[in-house]
Amino acid sequence: MKRDFRTWILILIFGLPILLLIFITAIYFGNCGFNNDCSQASLPPKIHTPIPTLIPATLPVPERANITMSTPKCTVNAKTILSAWVNAGYPEKDAFEFIDLNGATCVATFADVDILFSESNLWYQGALACISCHHADLTTASAQMDLSSYAGIVAGSRRATPDAKGNDILAGGVWDKAMINDQLFISMKMPFGRPEGAVAEDGPTILAGQPKPSQ
């Protein structure tokens, strides 16, 4: 019994190093072959990632837009710009001057004045545009007056036909005598249906014209 135990001990002592050497040798030569640079190794095939090749961009290079700064408008109330326009002879194309609410001298044209007649909800919330009642169809227009165009305004009120000359609502360029001044700011009869206190004494404030260039 003692001899068998001693035999196994000797086998383990001398056999384990041999088995370890065989194991290491098998691993090296099994993967790298019989050379030192592993050029003959049977390595697994390369596995590529599933990301596809990126397609080169073909869109044109965006160009910077030419951004132009708009000229600031002047803040002015209806009475100021209307009176300045009338007193300047109510020009259709030429510019006229007025002093805005900030005390700056500004220039405007009839297109700026026309806003007061053509926009709704301007004189008070819910207000119709003036041209809703005072339009080109004189048979149905209130006071037979057309405020939808420069020619219609200059032609006046109470016109029997489109070619007829009516009452001069601009008083020949004298604001204090102008019917439009009386109806809007003195008698305050217009805009029609205005709720009491809904319209400021000098009418609505708008952005119109632009500051006069310095000389």
Backbone hydrogen bonds, N-H to C=O, Kabsch-Sander energy under -0.5 kcal/mol:
donor,donor_aa,acceptor,acceptor_aa,energy
5,F,1,M,-1.9
6,R,2,K,-2.2
7,T,3,R,-2.1
8,W,4,D,-2.1
9,I,5,F,-2.0
10,L,6,R,-2.2
11,I,7,T,-2.3
12,L,8,W,-2.4
13,I,9,I,-2.3
14,F,10,L,-2.4
15,G,11,I,-2.7
16,L,12,L,-1.8
18,I,14,F,-0.8
19,L,15,G,-2.7
20,L,16,L,-2.7
21,L,17,P,-2.3
22,I,18,I,-2.4
23,F,19,L,-2.3
24,I,20,L,-2.4
25,T,21,L,-2.4
26,A,22,I,-2.4
27,I,23,F,-2.0
28,Y,24,I,-2.3
29,F,25,T,-2.6
30,G,26,A,-1.8
31,N,27,I,-1.1
31,N,28,Y,-0.6
32,C,28,Y,-3.0
33,G,29,F,-1.0
40,Q,32,C,-0.8
41,A,38,C,-1.2
43,L,41,A,-1.4
48,H,46,K,-0.6
67,I,65,A,-1.2
68,T,66,N,-0.6
74,C,208,A,-1.5
74,C,209,G,-0.5
76,V,74,C,-0.6
76,V,206,I,-2.5
78,A,204,P,-1.6
79,K,202,D,-2.2
81,I,77,N,-1.8
82,L,78,A,-2.4
83,S,79,K,-2.4
84,A,80,T,-1.9
85,W,81,I,-2.0
86,V,82,L,-2.6
87,N,83,S,-2.7
88,A,84,A,-1.2
89,G,86,V,-2.0
90,Y,85,W,-2.5
96,F,108,A,-2.3
98,F,106,C,-2.1
100,D,98,F,-0.6
100,D,104,A,-2.5
101,L,75,T,-2.9
103,G,100,D,-1.9
106,C,98,F,-3.2
106,C,104,A,-0.5
107,V,210,Q,-2.7
108,A,96,F,-2.3
110,F,92,E,-0.5
112,D,109,T,-1.4
113,V,109,T,-1.2
114,D,110,F,-2.7
115,I,111,A,-0.6
115,I,112,D,-0.6
116,L,113,V,-1.7
117,F,114,D,-1.2
118,S,114,D,-1.9
119,E,115,I,-1.6
121,N,127,A,-3.3
127,A,124,Y,-2.3
131,I,117,F,-1.9
132,S,129,A,-2.1
133,C,130,C,-1.3
134,H,130,C,-2.5
135,H,133,C,-1.0
138,L,136,A,-1.4
140,T,137,D,-1.5
141,A,137,D,-1.7
142,S,133,C,-2.6
144,Q,141,A,-1.9
145,M,142,S,-1.3
146,D,152,G,-0.6
146,D,156,G,-0.6
147,L,134,H,-1.9
147,L,145,M,-0.6
153,I,149,S,-2.0
154,V,150,Y,-2.4
155,A,151,A,-1.7
156,G,152,G,-0.8
156,G,153,I,-0.9
157,S,167,N,-1.7
158,R,143,A,-3.2
159,R,144,Q,-1.3
164,A,161,T,-1.4
166,G,155,A,-2.8
166,G,164,A,-0.5
167,N,157,S,-2.6
169,I,167,N,-0.9
171,A,168,D,-0.8
173,G,170,L,-2.0
174,V,170,L,-0.8
174,V,171,A,-0.7
175,W,173,G,-0.7
177,K,174,V,-1.1
178,A,174,V,-0.6
178,A,175,W,-1.1
180,I,169,I,-2.1
182,D,178,A,-1.7
183,Q,179,M,-2.7
184,L,180,I,-1.7
185,F,181,N,-2.6
186,I,181,N,-1.2
186,I,182,D,-0.6
187,S,182,D,-3.1
188,M,182,D,-1.0
189,K,183,Q,-1.2
190,M,183,Q,-2.6
194,R,191,P,-1.4
198,A,195,P,-2.1
203,G,200,A,-2.0
206,I,76,V,-3.2
208,A,74,C,-2.6
208,A,206,I,-0.6
210,Q,107,V,-2.0
212,K,105,T,-2.9
